[in-house]
Amino acid sequence: MTKISITPIITFILILNVVHYSEAVLSAHYYDQTCPQAENIIYQTIRDASIYDPKVPARILRMFFHDCFIRGCNASLLLDSTAENKAEKDGPPNISVRSFYVIEDAKTKLEKVCPRTVSCADVLAIAARDVVAMSQGPWWHVLKGRKDGRVSIANETINLPSPFSNTTTLIQSFAKRGLNVKDLVTLSGGHTLGFSHCSSCSARLHNVIDPSINTEFAINLKKKCPVHNKDRNAGEFLDSTSSKFDNDYYRRITTGMGVFGSAQMLYGDYRTKWIVDSFARDEKLFFREFAASMVKLGNVGIVEDGEVRVKCSIVN
């Protein structure tokens, strides 16, 4: 099968199409008049938090993905559980999501300057862009104007992509949210800032070793994740430059060093392999495509009849 390459011209067209589609609902200039300081306040908050805790960038980026995949980008993930309802943040896939306090801190500062103006959903979308840019990744104009949802249900988190999912399942999951195969491979690159606990990769290492994994890499992983592992914090970074946003994640996949089974499968499927190869060779291409896919992801399930929460953890 002949491989297809993505050219800068096609990439530019994709970006234009995404922005055109998004601007029907959202705008890059949404707060220019009502809260012109918004992006600067969010940036300073994220920057300070990241200096204090280097894990913040990866956590915020993951938070944005997990929020958008359930009920769209409406900050439903930020809501606390109540006596009557178990919320998304307490669903099994989200138990390890951390640093909600950073978004709440930014929101508190915004409420003092622009009360009831900037939604928590927009704070999270802007913060996700900022942590990527601060980690030496791409920067893009965040389209704003999202409203915050009022519903958050833990059981719905079963619909989040899993590190054990095969490529077909992932393609179908992304398609339900208006995202294509290119978006799947591109957004998977966000794992360049990620870390995997042993529970997400041990199944590939014991009994029968996953044949797609690099042998030496598997041996090293088994040492970190033994059969009777008792250290809940044990695991492995998803690329060798964990604090830098780059294309090392893809380079490692091409050599059989993908930590997640779902990541390594991207290189074993003809529908996705050529995209992985393209990004492994060309970091600038990956950056352009990541920015475009993040804009597209940010327009998933926009709530038009929601609210602007005063506190991100509770409805008004």
PyMOL commands that set and color helices and strands:
alter all, ss='L'
color gray80, all
select helices_A, chain A and resi 8-22+38-52+56-69+76-78+88-90+92-94+100-113+120-134+154-159+167-175+181-193+198-200+202-204+215-224+248-254+261-265+270-281+283-297
alter helices_A, ss='H'
color red, helices_A
select strands_A, chain A and resi 195-197+235-237
alter strands_A, ss='S'
color yellow, strands_A
deselect
rebuild
show_as cartoon
